[in-house]
Amino acid sequence: MKIKEQTRKLAADCSKHCFEVVDRT
């Protein structure tokens, strides 16, 4: 597995989660 791909997927999940949290506040 490439680290770049893993990092990109992690960043996408994090940004999505952050968006949800900001939306709720």
Distance bins in CASP14 RR format, pairs under 12 A and 6 or more apart:
PFRMAT RR
TARGET T0000
AUTHOR 0000-0000-0000
RMODE 2
METHOD distances of the structure
MODEL  1
1 7 0 0 0 0 0 1 0 0 0 0 0
1 8 0 0 0 0 0 1 0 0 0 0 0
1 9 0 0 0 0 1 0 0 0 0 0 0
1 10 0 0 0 0 0 1 0 0 0 0 0
2 8 0 0 0 0 1 0 0 0 0 0 0
2 9 0 0 0 0 0 1 0 0 0 0 0
3 9 0 0 0 0 0 1 0 0 0 0 0
3 10 0 0 0 0 0 1 0 0 0 0 0
4 10 0 0 0 0 0 1 0 0 0 0 0
4 11 0 0 0 0 0 1 0 0 0 0 0
5 11 0 0 0 0 0 1 0 0 0 0 0
5 12 0 0 0 0 0 1 0 0 0 0 0
6 12 0 0 0 0 0 1 0 0 0 0 0
6 13 0 0 0 0 0 1 0 0 0 0 0
7 13 0 0 0 0 0 1 0 0 0 0 0
7 14 0 0 0 0 0 1 0 0 0 0 0
8 14 0 0 0 0 0 1 0 0 0 0 0
8 15 0 0 0 0 0 1 0 0 0 0 0
9 15 0 0 0 0 0 1 0 0 0 0 0
9 16 0 0 0 0 0 1 0 0 0 0 0
10 16 0 0 0 0 0 1 0 0 0 0 0
10 17 0 0 0 0 0 1 0 0 0 0 0
11 17 0 0 0 0 0 1 0 0 0 0 0
11 18 0 0 0 0 0 1 0 0 0 0 0
12 18 0 0 0 0 0 1 0 0 0 0 0
12 19 0 0 0 0 0 1 0 0 0 0 0
13 19 0 0 0 0 0 1 0 0 0 0 0
13 20 0 0 0 0 0 1 0 0 0 0 0
14 20 0 0 0 0 0 1 0 0 0 0 0
14 21 0 0 0 0 0 1 0 0 0 0 0
15 21 0 0 0 0 0 1 0 0 0 0 0
15 22 0 0 0 0 0 1 0 0 0 0 0
16 22 0 0 0 0 0 1 0 0 0 0 0
16 23 0 0 0 0 0 1 0 0 0 0 0
17 23 0 0 0 0 0 1 0 0 0 0 0
17 24 0 0 0 0 0 1 0 0 0 0 0
18 24 0 0 0 0 0 1 0 0 0 0 0
18 25 0 0 0 0 0 1 0 0 0 0 0
19 25 0 0 0 0 0 1 0 0 0 0 0
END
